[in-house]
Amino acid sequence: MATILKVTQNALMGVVAIALTAGWRPVGVFAAATVVNVVLALGLAALLFGGFSVT
């Protein structure tokens, strides 16, 4: 059990180290892609279901 925890801890520290080395650029790219995907999804939903009504 202790070995699994140690491996997990080392993996998390590695991910954090990579993120710190990469800087904020990947975070910005991910955020921009998220915004674009949400806008496209809402636009597509409006086109597909714009005339839909429940009676």
Secondary structure by P-SEA (a helix, b strand, c coil): caaaaaaaaaaaaaaaaaaaaacaaaaaaaaaaaaaaaaaaaaaaaaaccccccc
